[in-house]
Amino acid sequence: MSASLTTPPQLRPYQKEAVERVVGHFRRSHDPAVVVLPTGSGKSLVIAELARIARGRVLVLAHVRELVAQNHAKYEAYGLRADIFSAGLGRRDSQRQVVFGSVQSVINALDEFDDGQFTLLVIDECHRVAPMVDDRADGKRRQSPGSYQRVIDHLRASRSDIKVLGLTATPYRLGQGFIYYRHYHGMVRGPETSFFRDCVFEQPLRVMVRQGYLAEPRRIDAAIARYDFSQLSPRIGGQYAESDLNRVVSGNRATPVIIEDVMAQGHDRQGVMIFAATVAHAEEIMGYLPEAQAALVTGTTPGRERERLIEAFKNRELKYLVNVAVLTTGFDAPHVDLIAILRPTESVGLYQQIVGRGLRLSPGKRDCLVLDYAGNPWDLFGPEIDAPRPDSDSEPVQVECPECGFANIFWGKRDGELVIEHFGRRCQGLVDNERGEQVQCDFRFRYKVCEQCGAQNDIAARRCHHCQEQLIDADDKLRDALKLKDARVLRVSGMMLEESVNGRGLARLKVTYVDEDGATLSEWYALETPAQRRAFYHAWLKPHLRAPGSDWQPATIDEVIASRERLRHPDFVVGRKVGRYWQVRERLFDYEGRYRRADSADGS
């Protein structure tokens, strides 16, 4: 490579740190790694610097030609030369040390990349890499077939120690959570089966805005008119069906009012991007915008026409650019200072990508106005949580691990500052094992106990992680109990708590489980002595806590009853007849089997 007199770009402090952390990681590990940088933070410069200092050949992949061109241009700004391998850009060159390619073009010509000299593979927008899947037949980890994995497998066949680095602003996949396993801040974020093992650097969006590297987003939830998408449910894969979206927006009388508001709010704005729900919706929107100032781009817009319209928008010949799910990545128009969202966003990642189109700095730009007409619930600065939102009332809550002290973030619910419910299963903290390796903390908030060895397992586990014995399925327990004449199975719809007295007149906590038909099973607990309270906590209170892992250990029956909102009832209870009485033998929580779960009811 030959350098020119061109002054190379100067890296910002966080970009330098990202490069240093990547180099440090790959010096000690071959594990695939991730760098998280917000939209507009200069991922291309980080890629360029890593390619510049790499020993051996470097392949940089992206999924759209716009990103290929951007990354290539930043590298050549160093005065260096690199090849482009992208059919969309009309070039298929792969001889130089550094090659910037589109993943589909590379897949179609893999034999041009098998010289064994590639030491680094960089994947831009790496949240598109297919997740690992569990093959339950043999328990081995396998990668879902996908474009990127085919390239990775091909390069590894020629050089097994090739380093794989991913960069993204949104390190999560829709409905599946984080794409990497460990975070360098000492926590587990994604499943242990994640292809990317470590996030080695992350620059938070909030910090970028505070330090003046990005424009401040100023969100306004539109009150004058909005669409109601609350009754829609995403299909398999997490996306909404176009037919469902059209039922909400087609001919909706809110549309002309919304566009009138967008134009009023954007009167003194430089560039306005409007994100529509469907093509039909976008076409209707265009009818309310000034024709000479607006353009529409969809997935079917011919390539040259799309380039012409986008260039006109970037040159400010057009003020409004309407699009349908095509300009969320690989689009750079820094003057955009108003984002209008007229569609539901399925994840915080997609929401961040949309808003990110307006956060780049530009002369005369003071901030970016974000108008949401679809009631999207996402916090622009908040992360995804590695689980689907259980219900619309859930919010991110902090839950401290009682074993290692790590502050987990789970979906949950509060009563003021008190976390009364959370849906976390296992602590996400990293701890050092006896060999000095960082591993996930063993503490489980919710678990299934192995009847063979007593080990705690994830509630969805089929085999014990400790002894490998098959765990007894909840449906098997219910089926076996239903066959017994002296057993009673209740599908619980409510739970009542009251103070009672035993035959000797001593106070007892009476717990009564009720099914939909009014049948009941009851049990009694004493809380008079420390030993009785400890037994009550371990035998009954722990599994009934809506926020397991909390240090709440009530000392009296009145305390339990007064805080009944902190308790949950089982989905099923199984009783056995002992003499003339029924005794509760089994409580089943977190049931997801084939027997129908009862409707929840507050029987307190």
PATIZA-599267 format. One line per field, with one value per residue (C-alpha): residue number from 0; y, z, x. Coordinates in Angstrom, 3 decimals. Layout:
N
i: [NUM  ...] .
v: [Y  ...] .
w: [Z  ...] .
u: [X  ...] .
***
This chain:
604
i: [0  1  2  3  4  5  6  7  8  9  10  11  12  13  14  15  16  17  18  19  20  21  22  23  24  25  26  27  28  29  30  31  32  33  34  35  36  37  38  39  40  41  42  43  44  45  46  47  48  49  50  51  52  53  54  55  56  57  58  59  60  61  62  63  64  65  66  67  68  69  70  71  72  73  74  75  76  77  78  79  80  81  82  83  84  85  86  87  88  89  90  91  92  93  94  95  96  97  98  99  100  101  102  103  104  105  106  107  108  109  110  111  112  113  114  115  116  117  118  119  120  121  122  123  124  125  126  127  128  129  130  131  132  133  134  135  136  137  138  139  140  141  142  143  144  145  146  147  148  149  150  151  152  153  154  155  156  157  158  159  160  161  162  163  164  165  166  167  168  169  170  171  172  173  174  175  176  177  178  179  180  181  182  183  184  185  186  187  188  189  190  191  192  193  194  195  196  197  198  199  200  201  202  203  204  205  206  207  208  209  210  211  212  213  214  215  216  217  218  219  220  221  222  223  224  225  226  227  228  229  230  231  232  233  234  235  236  237  238  239  240  241  242  243  244  245  246  247  248  249  250  251  252  253  254  255  256  257  258  259  260  261  262  263  264  265  266  267  268  269  270  271  272  273  274  275  276  277  278  279  280  281  282  283  284  285  286  287  288  289  290  291  292  293  294  295  296  297  298  299  300  301  302  303  304  305  306  307  308  309  310  311  312  313  314  315  316  317  318  319  320  321  322  323  324  325  326  327  328  329  330  331  332  333  334  335  336  337  338  339  340  341  342  343  344  345  346  347  348  349  350  351  352  353  354  355  356  357  358  359  360  361  362  363  364  365  366  367  368  369  370  371  372  373  374  375  376  377  378  379  380  381  382  383  384  385  386  387  388  389  390  391  392  393  394  395  396  397  398  399  400  401  402  403  404  405  406  407  408  409  410  411  412  413  414  415  416  417  418  419  420  421  422  423  424  425  426  427  428  429  430  431  432  433  434  435  436  437  438  439  440  441  442  443  444  445  446  447  448  449  450  451  452  453  454  455  456  457  458  459  460  461  462  463  464  465  466  467  468  469  470  471  472  473  474  475  476  477  478  479  480  481  482  483  484  485  486  487  488  489  490  491  492  493  494  495  496  497  498  499  500  501  502  503  504  505  506  507  508  509  510  511  512  513  514  515  516  517  518  519  520  521  522  523  524  525  526  527  528  529  530  531  532  533  534  535  536  537  538  539  540  541  542  543  544  545  546  547  548  549  550  551  552  553  554  555  556  557  558  559  560  561  562  563  564  565  566  567  568  569  570  571  572  573  574  575  576  577  578  579  580  581  582  583  584  585  586  587  588  589  590  591  592  593  594  595  596  597  598  599  600  601  602  603] .
v: [0.000  3.504  6.541  9.914  13.432  13.384  14.223  11.181  11.630  12.220  9.697  10.919  9.643  6.998  5.794  5.371  3.447  1.189  0.361  -0.310  -2.608  -4.592  -5.026  -6.067  -8.595  -10.273  -10.471  -12.813  -14.481  -15.801  -15.301  -13.149  -9.682  -6.733  -2.943  -0.906  2.650  4.748  5.853  8.861  8.071  7.188  3.392  3.796  5.518  2.747  0.173  2.159  2.387  -1.317  -2.184  0.159  -1.431  -5.045  -7.611  -9.725  -9.214  -7.656  -8.203  -5.676  -6.768  -4.823  -5.728  -2.671  -0.938  2.468  1.144  -0.523  2.812  4.794  2.422  2.325  6.129  6.545  4.085  5.816  9.123  7.818  8.035  4.272  2.159  -0.650  -2.792  -2.911  -6.182  -5.225  -5.905  -3.007  -0.621  -2.179  -3.373  -6.882  -6.335  -8.440  -8.270  -5.557  -6.142  -4.579  -5.408  -3.777  -6.002  -6.585  -9.901  -11.201  -10.438  -12.179  -15.258  -15.549  -15.619  -17.310  -18.911  -15.452  -15.315  -18.599  -17.666  -18.161  -14.644  -13.010  -12.429  -10.094  -10.142  -7.025  -7.108  -3.791  -3.867  -7.196  -7.613  -9.155  -12.183  -15.171  -16.363  -19.660  -22.424  -25.332  -28.776  -30.662  -34.028  -33.849  -30.677  -29.080  -25.453  -24.708  -21.587  -21.025  -21.075  -17.517  -15.343  -14.167  -17.613  -19.028  -16.413  -17.049  -20.816  -20.355  -18.045  -20.281  -23.280  -21.536  -19.917  -21.205  -18.325  -15.514  -12.808  -11.803  -8.339  -6.965  -3.328  -2.105  0.651  -1.812  -5.032  -6.985  -8.993  -8.531  -10.732  -12.499  -9.981  -9.227  -10.714  -11.204  -13.211  -11.099  -7.349  -5.884  -4.105  -7.510  -8.819  -11.401  -9.895  -12.615  -16.406  -18.486  -19.840  -16.391  -16.363  -13.133  -13.870  -10.445  -6.819  -5.201  -1.555  0.457  4.179  5.052  7.298  9.532  10.199  11.013  13.615  15.074  15.411  17.197  14.510  14.011  16.329  16.212  14.296  16.185  13.777  14.867  12.305  13.790  14.618  16.120  12.908  9.495  5.943  3.153  0.086  -1.333  -4.208  -5.510  -8.455  -9.090  -12.209  -14.929  -13.164  -10.168  -8.010  -6.733  -7.997  -5.363  -6.293  -5.666  -2.292  -1.272  -1.996  0.734  3.380  2.905  5.901  6.854  10.364  11.061  11.018  14.479  16.019  14.330  15.515  19.031  18.920  17.561  20.452  22.998  21.561  21.394  24.934  26.092  22.658  21.765  18.175  16.002  12.188  10.484  6.772  5.281  1.964  0.533  1.486  2.366  4.511  6.275  6.988  8.552  10.667  11.944  13.268  15.685  16.988  19.744  17.828  19.814  19.337  15.638  12.242  8.625  5.770  2.150  -1.253  -1.402  2.003  1.340  1.787  4.797  6.555  5.895  7.356  10.425  11.103  10.587  12.847  15.545  15.263  15.453  18.533  20.052  20.257  18.292  18.940  15.805  12.231  9.558  5.951  2.498  0.445  1.108  4.026  2.780  1.896  2.963  6.377  9.546  12.985  15.049  17.995  15.919  17.566  16.235  12.569  11.763  8.201  7.089  3.350  0.958  -0.080  -3.700  -3.158  -0.496  -1.350  -0.395  2.706  3.767  3.168  5.361  8.231  7.858  9.182  12.629  12.718  13.596  17.086  19.669  23.446  25.403  22.313  22.823  19.503  16.798  16.897  13.425  13.314  9.985  9.499  5.752  5.564  3.673  2.772  2.716  4.772  6.053  5.827  2.532  -0.874  -3.915  -6.559  -10.155  -11.246  -10.118  -7.546  -9.662  -7.105  -3.436  -2.474  -3.808  -1.503  -2.034  -2.426  -2.904  -6.105  -6.750  -10.296  -11.451  -13.652  -11.464  -8.032  -7.395  -4.862  -6.724  -5.017  -7.075  -6.405  -5.746  -3.508  -0.974  0.394  3.730  2.848  -0.721  -3.428  -5.628  -7.912  -8.872  -11.564  -12.272  -15.884  -15.846  -13.241  -11.619  -10.768  -12.181  -13.649  -15.231  -19.009  -20.974  -20.729  -16.954  -17.089  -14.882  -16.951  -16.174  -16.021  -19.201  -17.474  -18.123  -16.009  -18.563  -22.174  -25.795  -28.215  -31.525  -34.302  -36.459  -34.144  -31.053  -28.663  -25.538  -25.312  -22.801  -23.108  -24.150  -26.731  -30.314  -31.852  -31.036  -28.994  -30.713  -34.428  -34.496  -36.413  -35.641  -33.246  -34.346  -32.453  -30.445  -32.036  -35.491  -34.494  -33.256  -36.276  -38.690  -36.813  -36.798  -40.601  -40.952  -41.303  -39.699  -36.653  -33.302  -31.010  -27.346  -24.987  -21.952  -18.766  -17.051  -17.247  -16.057  -15.184  -14.915  -15.346  -18.504  -20.486  -24.122  -26.549  -25.141  -21.578  -20.558  -18.064  -19.485  -18.073  -19.840  -19.960  -21.065  -21.791  -21.531  -22.865  -21.545  -23.797  -22.813  -25.927  -25.210  -26.534  -24.948  -25.016  -23.405  -21.834  -20.688  -17.586  -17.419  -18.426  -17.645  -21.308  -21.267  -18.041  -19.499  -22.640  -20.536  -18.424  -21.379  -23.647  -21.119  -17.471  -17.755  -19.417  -17.156  -13.872  -11.818  -10.303  -13.312  -12.606  -9.702  -9.603  -9.283  -11.755  -10.816  -11.563  -11.688  -12.970  -9.409  -8.385  -11.135  -10.257  -6.494  -6.996  -9.569  -7.549  -8.823  -12.426  -14.569  -17.727  -21.004  -22.007  -25.446  -27.076  -30.807  -32.133  -35.632  -36.939  -37.786  -39.272  -36.955  -33.949  -32.730  -31.797  -29.624  -31.650  -29.762  -26.186  -25.518  -22.025  -20.574  -23.287  -23.298  -26.793  -28.061  -27.853  -24.522  -21.951  -20.457  -16.820  -14.751  -13.451  -11.545  -13.709  -11.785] .
w: [0.000  -0.771  1.309  -0.195  1.161  2.238  5.935  7.545  9.607  13.321  15.577  18.486  21.955  22.046  18.555  19.671  22.731  20.567  18.355  21.369  22.964  19.746  19.365  23.016  22.724  19.596  21.048  23.743  22.094  18.804  19.995  17.720  19.223  18.925  19.091  19.753  18.407  17.893  14.464  13.421  15.745  12.973  12.751  9.324  10.840  13.411  10.611  8.537  11.382  12.180  8.501  8.319  11.233  10.557  9.667  6.791  4.539  5.674  4.366  5.404  4.737  4.697  3.544  1.349  -1.221  0.489  3.532  1.338  -0.397  2.883  4.563  1.471  1.213  4.869  4.390  1.270  3.177  4.855  1.496  1.139  -1.603  -1.200  -3.479  -3.733  -4.362  -4.887  -7.907  -6.873  -7.201  -10.461  -9.106  -8.402  -7.364  -4.627  -5.084  -2.635  1.038  2.114  0.374  1.055  -0.157  -0.069  1.567  -1.285  -3.931  -1.887  -1.370  -5.118  -5.636  -2.548  -4.526  -4.875  -1.081  -0.288  -0.406  3.366  3.831  5.413  9.116  9.921  8.890  9.810  9.621  9.633  10.997  12.586  14.272  10.917  11.540  12.151  15.787  17.042  17.429  19.826  18.250  20.952  19.412  20.402  22.494  20.229  19.234  15.569  13.492  11.610  7.875  6.705  4.312  6.796  8.236  4.796  4.349  7.851  7.293  3.949  5.376  8.405  6.155  4.737  8.009  11.276  13.386  11.428  13.730  13.340  14.473  14.296  14.569  15.166  16.773  17.846  19.276  19.494  17.245  17.172  19.802  20.663  22.743  22.623  19.924  22.187  25.352  27.626  28.096  29.162  32.053  33.693  32.756  30.621  28.029  25.543  25.529  26.085  22.559  20.971  17.969  19.133  22.493  23.788  23.475  23.864  23.624  23.761  23.479  24.901  22.816  25.825  26.253  22.545  22.802  26.058  24.633  21.554  19.011  18.047  17.828  20.754  20.001  21.194  21.250  21.144  21.454  19.220  21.083  18.270  16.271  16.267  15.058  17.395  16.691  20.188  19.039  16.495  17.272  15.484  13.342  13.598  13.240  15.168  12.304  11.648  8.654  5.990  5.869  9.612  9.328  6.419  8.455  10.851  8.477  5.275  4.879  8.518  9.054  11.319  8.359  6.873  10.357  11.118  7.897  8.495  11.911  10.459  7.996  10.742  13.080  10.197  8.968  10.010  9.726  7.108  6.235  7.175  7.011  7.331  8.142  6.861  7.836  4.339  0.699  0.403  3.508  2.083  -1.190  0.705  2.725  -0.497  -1.530  1.436  0.946  -1.494  -4.673  -5.608  -2.175  -1.470  -2.707  -1.883  -1.648  -1.164  -1.581  -5.177  -6.252  -9.162  -8.183  -10.358  -9.448  -5.776  -6.066  -7.889  -5.253  -2.329  -3.926  -4.469  -0.809  0.358  -1.820  -0.195  -3.465  -1.611  1.964  2.662  2.101  2.750  3.004  3.939  5.856  3.469  4.929  8.464  7.816  5.342  4.796  5.613  5.297  8.209  7.650  8.636  11.769  11.929  12.091  11.859  12.858  11.529  12.029  14.945  15.646  16.685  18.829  20.480  17.941  14.982  16.835  17.445  13.797  12.647  15.025  14.300  10.775  12.337  14.944  12.824  13.207  10.450  10.139  11.521  13.077  16.734  17.484  15.941  16.510  16.792  16.282  17.140  15.870  16.540  20.331  20.266  23.833  23.387  25.275  22.739  25.337  26.833  25.886  24.718  27.381  26.559  26.675  25.062  27.047  29.094  28.862  28.127  31.824  32.188  32.357  32.889  36.612  38.499  40.523  42.654  42.814  46.462  45.697  43.727  44.073  40.336  39.383  36.786  34.467  33.894  32.761  35.821  37.687  40.488  43.260  43.679  44.163  45.264  42.627  43.257  40.257  37.782  35.149  35.442  35.569  36.151  37.343  34.414  36.381  35.587  38.403  38.494  38.829  40.502  37.319  37.172  34.208  34.034  34.032  34.595  38.199  39.168  41.082  39.629  40.516  39.018  38.580  38.255  40.791  39.589  41.677  41.154  42.369  43.681  41.223  40.130  36.386  34.059  34.089  30.415  30.767  29.701  31.206  34.417  33.672  36.597  36.343  32.812  34.006  32.187  34.209  34.970  32.703  34.331  32.028  33.139  36.769  36.062  33.964  36.634  39.378  37.410  37.235  41.043  42.978  46.102  44.277  43.507  40.776  40.794  37.888  40.117  39.352  42.719  46.095  49.416  52.495  55.971  59.609  61.167  64.370  64.841  67.296  70.132  69.369  67.876  64.980  61.555  58.043  55.983  52.227  50.073  46.367  44.303  40.833  38.275  39.593  43.235  44.371  46.972  48.577  51.695  53.703  56.982  58.151  61.524  61.818  65.583  65.880  63.755  62.715  61.589  59.638  57.896  56.995  55.693  53.590  51.877  51.588  50.542  50.257  47.809  44.964  45.543  45.270  42.193  42.563  43.530  45.038  47.155  50.819  52.009  54.866  56.770  60.480  61.088  59.436  59.216  57.249  54.695  54.241  54.067  51.242  49.248  46.047  46.187  45.866  42.927  42.880  41.205  37.898  39.321  42.745  43.380  46.650  48.099  50.618  53.996  56.278  56.182  54.928  51.744  51.784  49.133  47.661  44.511  43.238  39.581  38.572  35.169  33.461  29.648  28.864  26.955  29.802  29.649  32.210  34.254  33.838  36.484  39.250  42.444  45.119  47.993] .
u: [0.000  1.254  0.397  -0.472  -0.114  -3.779  -4.167  -5.779  -8.941  -8.422  -10.139  -12.232  -11.265  -14.017  -13.071  -9.453  -10.610  -12.791  -9.781  -7.558  -10.102  -10.561  -6.794  -6.461  -9.282  -7.923  -4.417  -5.707  -8.703  -10.085  -13.680  -15.894  -16.369  -18.743  -18.287  -21.444  -21.467  -24.618  -25.746  -23.675  -20.767  -18.319  -18.228  -16.625  -13.579  -13.141  -13.328  -10.831  -8.319  -8.589  -8.106  -5.118  -3.249  -4.235  -1.605  -2.804  -5.789  -9.051  -12.582  -15.242  -18.840  -22.091  -25.592  -26.268  -24.112  -24.470  -22.601  -19.980  -19.334  -19.272  -16.811  -14.588  -14.519  -13.484  -10.623  -9.352  -9.483  -6.328  -4.593  -4.744  -6.273  -8.783  -10.915  -14.681  -16.506  -20.129  -22.310  -24.543  -21.589  -20.452  -17.092  -15.803  -12.184  -10.558  -6.787  -5.751  -5.002  -8.319  -11.606  -14.979  -17.794  -21.527  -22.291  -24.447  -21.831  -19.129  -21.316  -21.748  -17.972  -16.511  -13.695  -12.120  -11.666  -9.940  -6.244  -5.892  -4.478  -7.549  -6.841  -9.758  -13.412  -15.400  -19.218  -21.054  -24.629  -23.714  -27.113  -28.044  -25.839  -28.126  -28.273  -26.931  -29.509  -29.643  -29.882  -31.757  -30.925  -27.259  -27.111  -24.505  -24.465  -24.997  -25.344  -28.572  -27.843  -27.348  -25.403  -22.796  -22.211  -21.481  -18.755  -17.385  -17.278  -15.508  -12.846  -12.327  -11.814  -8.739  -7.625  -9.059  -7.723  -9.397  -10.761  -14.430  -15.523  -19.050  -20.115  -23.645  -25.660  -28.343  -26.846  -30.075  -32.331  -36.074  -37.721  -34.443  -32.506  -28.796  -26.572  -23.554  -22.939  -20.705  -20.301  -16.974  -18.717  -19.014  -22.442  -24.153  -26.468  -27.425  -27.680  -24.568  -25.061  -24.521  -22.177  -20.564  -18.982  -17.948  -18.946  -15.522  -16.610  -19.832  -20.394  -23.845  -26.062  -26.781  -23.050  -22.670  -25.438  -24.095  -20.572  -21.896  -21.066  -24.726  -27.723  -30.116  -33.337  -36.408  -39.327  -42.960  -45.752  -48.394  -51.598  -53.683  -54.117  -52.546  -52.999  -54.026  -51.883  -52.388  -54.602  -52.095  -49.833  -46.536  -46.376  -43.719  -40.385  -41.659  -42.905  -46.406  -48.331  -48.956  -52.639  -52.967  -51.246  -53.444  -56.563  -55.446  -54.066  -56.063  -58.355  -57.812  -59.126  -56.161  -53.759  -54.497  -54.469  -51.130  -49.489  -50.806  -49.152  -45.881  -45.743  -46.537  -43.897  -41.429  -41.993  -38.501  -36.827  -34.212  -35.116  -38.094  -38.175  -41.576  -41.718  -44.979  -46.572  -47.219  -46.801  -50.497  -50.176  -47.098  -48.872  -51.776  -49.332  -47.764  -51.172  -51.167  -47.610  -46.576  -45.760  -42.662  -41.103  -41.731  -40.603  -41.436  -38.932  -40.035  -38.462  -39.704  -38.380  -35.943  -32.304  -31.495  -34.743  -34.064  -30.552  -31.901  -34.555  -32.182  -29.574  -32.210  -33.202  -29.573  -29.066  -32.173  -34.040  -36.743  -37.822  -39.876  -38.753  -41.388  -40.225  -41.459  -38.849  -35.954  -33.971  -33.354  -29.685  -27.010  -28.613  -26.689  -28.334  -26.971  -29.315  -32.382  -33.790  -37.351  -38.339  -42.053  -42.976  -46.353  -45.826  -45.410  -41.818  -41.400  -38.304  -36.186  -33.483  -35.667  -36.846  -33.233  -32.340  -35.233  -34.474  -30.760  -31.361  -31.754  -28.990  -25.950  -24.532  -24.965  -24.413  -27.342  -28.918  -29.853  -31.586  -33.760  -37.493  -39.033  -42.794  -44.408  -47.942  -48.026  -47.665  -44.370  -43.344  -39.570  -37.002  -34.470  -31.697  -32.849  -31.480  -33.330  -33.887  -33.044  -36.684  -39.933  -41.933  -44.395  -47.192  -47.772  -47.512  -43.980  -40.973  -37.231  -36.494  -33.242  -32.944  -29.870  -28.543  -28.478  -25.453  -23.006  -24.612  -24.910  -27.600  -29.691  -32.145  -35.293  -38.832  -40.929  -43.361  -43.044  -45.157  -43.418  -39.748  -40.514  -40.101  -43.124  -42.647  -39.947  -39.581  -35.861  -34.713  -30.960  -28.472  -26.677  -23.538  -20.105  -17.995  -14.532  -14.387  -11.590  -9.487  -9.803  -12.208  -15.263  -18.447  -22.094  -23.280  -25.153  -27.959  -31.406  -34.424  -36.794  -35.886  -36.889  -35.362  -33.938  -35.494  -32.402  -29.621  -31.422  -29.737  -31.584  -32.276  -33.868  -37.649  -37.607  -34.809  -35.495  -32.379  -30.547  -27.432  -25.646  -26.462  -27.934  -31.006  -34.221  -36.352  -39.884  -42.236  -45.026  -47.586  -46.422  -46.921  -50.422  -51.355  -50.116  -51.965  -55.211  -55.082  -55.046  -58.290  -56.840  -55.407  -57.006  -55.684  -56.686  -56.161  -55.696  -57.590  -57.080  -55.383  -56.807  -54.744  -56.252  -55.359  -56.754  -56.230  -55.385  -56.969  -54.876  -55.922  -52.550  -52.490  -51.717  -51.528  -54.153  -53.542  -56.472  -56.143  -59.329  -60.070  -62.561  -65.339  -64.896  -63.022  -60.338  -57.177  -55.690  -52.487  -51.414  -48.138  -46.808  -44.629  -44.097  -40.435  -37.350  -37.173  -40.819  -40.259  -37.193  -39.142  -42.042  -39.664  -37.986  -41.041  -43.659  -42.652  -39.731  -41.674  -44.682  -42.751  -43.569  -40.093  -37.941  -34.548  -35.809  -34.853  -38.452  -38.986  -42.150  -42.138  -45.891  -49.032  -50.362  -47.255  -47.838  -51.502  -50.836  -48.315  -50.268  -49.660  -46.068  -47.227  -48.302  -50.352  -49.319  -50.804  -51.671  -51.687  -51.883  -53.326  -53.310  -55.810  -54.286  -56.933  -59.909  -57.934  -56.329  -52.658  -50.979  -48.114  -47.163  -47.331  -46.572  -45.426  -44.483  -46.515  -46.365  -47.634  -50.613  -53.129  -54.905  -53.802  -56.601  -57.518  -55.808  -58.016  -57.414  -58.905  -57.395] .
***
